[in-house]
């Protein structure tokens, strides 16, 4: 009896470990794929309150689609963005979790925005100028120096000459 319970328990653990691996890597998390619907040079859909507010305040927007709590690359990109925020007051960083995580679903408006932008997988980082135009898109991991270089370009575009 003890042996059969051990075998059954081992089988259940094995099945769960195989199943959880598939969920955490194939279904929930995924590398960015394809091309987004919103391209460089397009007016950015600024359809959520936080995006509209940042645009009305005349800020450059760093719009990231990802989940730093469950994606290693998203976490690194988000920390890189947060490190830059201390130095750039004319920049707003906005995170949208458009895909389900292991324990919670994303906000409906984030899902809708992700579909509007046409993003599949994560992370995606859209740099939007003060006029609301997409000027650069990072697909996948983006280092702090690369992000900062693009932010500086956007801020230089808006300086009076």
N, C-alpha and C positions, 0 to 999 in steps of 0.2 A: 504494500500500500504506500509506504513512504517513497519507494523507488518510483512508482507511477506518478505520484504527486510531484516529485522532483523533475521527472521527464516533462510532464505537462507544464510545470512552472518554467522550466528552461525554454520550452517551445514558445510560450507566451512572451518571455523576455526577448528571445531571438526575433520573433515576429514584430514586436514593438520597436526594437532597435532598427530593424530594416525599414519599417514603415516611417518612423520618425526621421530617419535620414532622408528619405524621399521627400517628405514634406518640407523639411527645413532647407533643402538645397534645390529641389526641382520646382516646387509649387510656390512656396512663399518667397524665397529669395531668388534673385536671378540677375545676371549681368544685363546691362542695357542692350537692347536689340534694335536693329533697324534705324530708320530716320524718324524723327518726330514730325508731327504735322506742322508745328510752329518752327519756322526756319529763321536763320540770321537775316535781318532786314525786314522781317514781318513785325507788325504791331503786336505786342504781347497781349493776350487775353488777360486782363486785370479784373477778374470777375469775383474776387472774394474781398471782404471788407479790409483785411490787412494789406492786400496788394493795392487796392484803391487808395487807402490812406497813405501808404508809402509814396505812391505816384503823386497824389495831391500835395504832399510835402516836398516834392521836387527831388526825391532821392533816387540814386542808382539802386536797382533792386538785384539782389542775388537770390534767385528762386531755385531752391533745391527740392527735387523729388527724391525721396529716399526714406530709410528708417534706421537712424543711428543706433537704436536699441537692438536691432537684430541683423545688421549688415555691417561687417567689418570695414568695408570701403566707404560706406555712407558715414560711419562714425568718424573716420579719419578726415573725410572731406568736410563734414560739419564742424569738427574741431579746428580745422584750418581756417574755415570761414569765421568762427567765433574769435580766433586769435587776431584776425584782421579787423574785426568790428571795433576794437578799442581805439584804433588809429584813424578810422574813417567815419566821421559823423554824418557825412552826406550819403551814407550807404545803409540800406536796410537788408537784413538777412531774413528770409522767410522760408520755413521748412514745411513741405507738404508730404504727409505720409499717405500715399495713394494706393497702397497695397496692404493686404492683411498681414498681421504679424501673428506669432504663435498664440497669443492670448487675447488679442483685441482686434477689432475691425477698424479701418480708418474712418474718418469723418466723411459723410456723403459729399460735402462740397470739395474735399480733397480728391476723392475718386472722380468726380465730374471734371475737375480741373485737369487731372492727369489724363483723362480721355481727350479733353479739348486740346491739350498739348501733344497728345499722341505718344506718350512715353510708355515704353515697355521695359520692365526690369528697373534696375537702379544701380548707382546714383546718376542723376541727371542734374546739371547745374546750368541755369539760364541766366545770363547777365543782361539786364535790361537797362537802357539808358534813361535819363531823366525825362525824355519825351515819350517813353513807353515803347521803344523799339528794341527788339532783341539784337544784341550786338555780338554775342559770343555764346557758344554752347559747349560745355564740357560733358563728354559722354564717358561715364566710368570715373575712375579715380582722378582727382585733380590736386596737385600739390599746392602748398601755400604760396610759393613764389610765382607759379603760373597764374593762380587766381589773382594775386596782388598785381601782377603786370597788366592783366586785363582791366582790373578796377582802375588803375592809374590812367590807362588809356581813356576809359569812359569819363573820368573826372576831368582829364585834360581837354576833352571835347567840349566841355561846358564852361571852361574858363573864358572870361572876356579877353579879347586880344587887342 
